[in-house]
Amino acid sequence: MRIVSLAEVKAGLSAYVEQAKTDGPIVITRNGKAAAVLIAPEDDDDLETILLSRSRRYQALLERSEKNMQADKSPSDD
């Protein structure tokens, strides 16, 4: 994983996209603090996983589903 400033990425975005494909995620900083991460998905499934992992709506759906599954368990299920 590499850490670079936003100014550096702006100057050579294409090169950083290629580098993310081969070397992994690149942390982009602004004023010395992490502002973004450049990740090259391996395929469409990987892209979907990345996007869903950041979706608040999807995470809320997972939490509700987990609570429902826990509520459906009864002592006789053990």
Backbone as JSON, one array per atom type, in Angstrom:
{
  "sequence": "MRIVSLAEVKAGLSAYVEQAKTDGPIVITRNGKAAAVLIAPEDDDDLETILLSRSRRYQALLERSEKNMQADKSPSDD",
  "N": [[0.85, -1.17, 0.0], [0.55, 2.15, -0.86], [1.14, 5.57, -0.01], [0.11, 8.7, -1.05], [0.07, 12.19, -1.95], [-2.78, 14.25, -2.74], [-2.19, 16.15, -4.68], [-0.07, 14.94, -6.06], [-1.41, 12.73, -7.16], [-3.28, 13.98, -8.8], [-1.57, 14.99, -10.74], [-0.7, 12.74, -12.06], [-2.75, 10.75, -12.61], [-3.46, 8.53, -14.3], [-1.18, 6.88, -14.16], [-1.22, 6.2, -11.46], [-3.59, 4.76, -11.3], [-2.92, 2.5, -12.82], [-0.87, 1.58, -11.19], [-2.29, 0.92, -8.89], [-3.63, -1.3, -9.8], [-1.59, -3.19, -10.01], [-0.02, -3.04, -7.65], [-1.71, -2.75, -5.49], [-3.97, -1.1, -3.11], [-4.01, 2.53, -2.97], [-3.46, 5.08, -0.79], [-4.77, 8.25, -0.61], [-3.84, 11.44, 0.29], [-4.85, 14.53, 1.82], [-3.74, 17.56, 2.81], [-2.07, 16.2, 4.56], [-3.66, 14.26, 5.74], [-5.54, 11.23, 5.49], [-7.67, 11.04, 2.73], [-8.91, 9.65, 0.69], [-9.13, 6.44, -0.97], [-7.59, 4.7, -3.52], [-8.59, 2.06, -5.37], [-8.24, -0.75, -7.38], [-10.55, -2.76, -8.8], [-10.69, -6.33, -9.15], [-12.49, -7.69, -10.75], [-15.93, -7.59, -11.97], [-17.51, -8.62, -9.88], [-15.9, -8.17, -7.67], [-15.86, -5.38, -7.69], [-18.57, -4.89, -7.12], [-18.7, -5.92, -4.52], [-16.96, -4.17, -3.17], [-18.35, -1.72, -3.47], [-20.83, -2.29, -2.22], [-19.97, -2.79, 0.38], [-19.52, -0.27, 1.35], [-21.98, 0.89, 1.39], [-24.44, 2.45, 3.16], [-27.16, 1.9, 3.22], [-27.27, -0.8, 2.39], [-25.79, -1.99, 4.46], [-27.5, -1.47, 6.62], [-29.67, -3.05, 5.88], [-28.49, -5.6, 6.07], [-28.02, -5.66, 8.84], [-30.66, -5.57, 9.85], [-31.6, -8.0, 8.83], [-29.96, -9.81, 10.17], [-30.78, -9.36, 12.83], [-33.43, -10.22, 12.63], [-33.04, -12.94, 12.08], [-31.85, -13.74, 14.47], [-33.97, -13.26, 16.22], [-35.78, -15.13, 15.33], [-34.75, -17.51, 16.19], [-35.3, -20.1, 18.44], [-35.33, -21.54, 21.77], [-35.67, -24.29, 21.39], [-34.42, -24.77, 19.02], [-31.77, -25.27, 19.45]],
  "CA": [[0.0, 0.0, 0.0], [1.33, 3.38, -1.0], [0.47, 6.79, 0.44], [0.53, 9.83, -1.87], [-0.76, 13.38, -1.79], [-3.76, 14.51, -3.79], [-1.51, 16.88, -5.76], [0.66, 13.95, -6.85], [-2.37, 11.91, -7.91], [-3.81, 14.84, -9.87], [-0.55, 15.15, -11.78], [-0.45, 11.49, -12.8], [-3.81, 9.8, -12.25], [-3.38, 7.29, -15.08], [-0.1, 6.05, -13.63], [-1.64, 5.67, -10.16], [-4.59, 3.73, -11.57], [-2.15, 1.3, -13.21], [-0.14, 1.1, -10.02], [-3.26, 0.29, -7.99], [-3.91, -2.62, -10.38], [-0.48, -4.13, -9.8], [0.57, -2.98, -6.31], [-2.72, -2.68, -4.44], [-4.59, 0.19, -2.8], [-3.2, 3.72, -2.77], [-4.11, 6.04, 0.09], [-4.57, 9.61, -1.1], [-3.93, 12.36, 1.41], [-5.06, 15.96, 1.61], [-3.21, 18.26, 3.99], [-1.44, 15.23, 5.45], [-4.62, 13.31, 6.31], [-6.16, 10.35, 4.49], [-8.89, 11.6, 2.16], [-9.53, 8.68, -0.21], [-8.32, 5.27, -1.3], [-7.72, 4.27, -4.92], [-8.58, 0.6, -5.41], [-8.57, -1.32, -8.69], [-11.25, -4.04, -8.63], [-10.19, -7.42, -9.99], [-13.55, -8.02, -11.71], [-17.2, -6.94, -11.63], [-17.94, -9.08, -8.57], [-15.08, -7.46, -6.7], [-16.37, -4.01, -7.68], [-19.84, -4.9, -6.41], [-18.4, -6.12, -3.1], [-16.39, -2.92, -2.66], [-19.4, -0.71, -3.4], [-21.8, -2.67, -1.2], [-19.37, -2.68, 1.72], [-19.57, 1.13, 1.74], [-23.35, 1.35, 1.29], [-25.16, 2.48, 4.45], [-28.44, 1.24, 3.03], [-27.02, -2.24, 2.37], [-25.38, -2.4, 5.81], [-28.7, -1.47, 7.45], [-30.42, -4.24, 5.48], [-27.82, -6.76, 6.68], [-28.25, -5.63, 10.29], [-32.05, -5.98, 10.08], [-31.7, -9.44, 8.55], [-29.31, -10.53, 11.27], [-31.67, -9.26, 14.0], [-34.58, -11.09, 12.37], [-32.59, -14.33, 12.23], [-31.67, -13.99, 15.9], [-35.3, -13.28, 16.83], [-36.46, -16.36, 14.91], [-34.19, -18.66, 16.9], [-35.99, -20.43, 19.7], [-34.52, -22.48, 22.56], [-35.79, -25.66, 20.87], [-33.57, -24.89, 17.84], [-30.41, -25.63, 19.85]],
  "C": [[0.9, 1.24, 0.0], [0.49, 4.56, -0.53], [1.01, 7.95, -0.38], [-0.42, 11.0, -1.66], [-1.71, 13.53, -2.97], [-3.1, 15.24, -4.96], [-0.73, 15.93, -6.65], [-0.28, 13.13, -7.73], [-2.96, 12.73, -9.06], [-2.83, 14.93, -11.04], [-0.36, 13.88, -12.61], [-1.47, 10.41, -12.51], [-3.7, 8.48, -13.0], [-2.32, 6.34, -14.53], [-0.51, 5.43, -12.29], [-2.73, 4.61, -10.31], [-3.89, 2.43, -11.95], [-1.42, 0.71, -12.02], [-1.08, 0.41, -9.03], [-3.62, -1.11, -8.49], [-2.83, -3.63, -10.01], [0.0, -4.19, -8.35], [-0.43, -2.91, -5.17], [-3.16, -1.26, -4.15], [-3.57, 1.32, -2.59], [-4.01, 4.69, -1.92], [-3.75, 7.44, -0.4], [-4.8, 10.56, 0.07], [-4.21, 13.78, 0.94], [-4.67, 16.63, 2.91], [-2.68, 17.27, 5.04], [-2.37, 14.2, 6.06], [-5.25, 12.49, 5.19], [-7.48, 10.94, 4.04], [-9.63, 10.6, 1.28], [-8.59, 7.5, -0.39], [-8.62, 4.9, -2.75], [-7.53, 2.76, -4.95], [-8.98, 0.16, -6.81], [-9.26, -2.66, -8.47], [-10.7, -5.09, -9.6], [-11.2, -7.81, -11.08], [-14.83, -7.34, -11.26], [-17.72, -7.36, -10.26], [-17.18, -8.36, -7.46], [-15.55, -6.01, -6.58], [-17.67, -3.94, -6.9], [-19.62, -5.05, -4.9], [-17.86, -4.84, -2.47], [-17.49, -1.88, -2.47], [-20.43, -1.03, -2.31], [-21.24, -2.54, 0.22], [-19.4, -1.25, 2.24], [-20.99, 1.69, 1.75], [-24.05, 1.3, 2.65], [-26.48, 1.74, 4.34], [-28.29, -0.29, 3.07], [-26.62, -2.74, 3.76], [-26.58, -2.44, 6.75], [-29.57, -2.69, 7.15], [-29.81, -5.5, 6.1], [-28.07, -6.83, 8.18], [-29.68, -6.06, 10.62], [-32.22, -7.48, 9.86], [-31.09, -10.26, 9.68], [-30.18, -10.51, 12.52], [-32.87, -10.18, 13.84], [-34.21, -12.56, 12.54], [-32.41, -14.68, 13.7], [-33.02, -14.1, 16.61], [-36.04, -14.57, 16.5], [-35.92, -17.59, 15.6], [-34.97, -18.89, 18.19], [-35.12, -21.42, 20.46], [-34.59, -23.9, 22.03], [-34.93, -25.87, 19.62], [-32.16, -25.35, 18.2], [-30.16, -27.09, 19.84]]
}
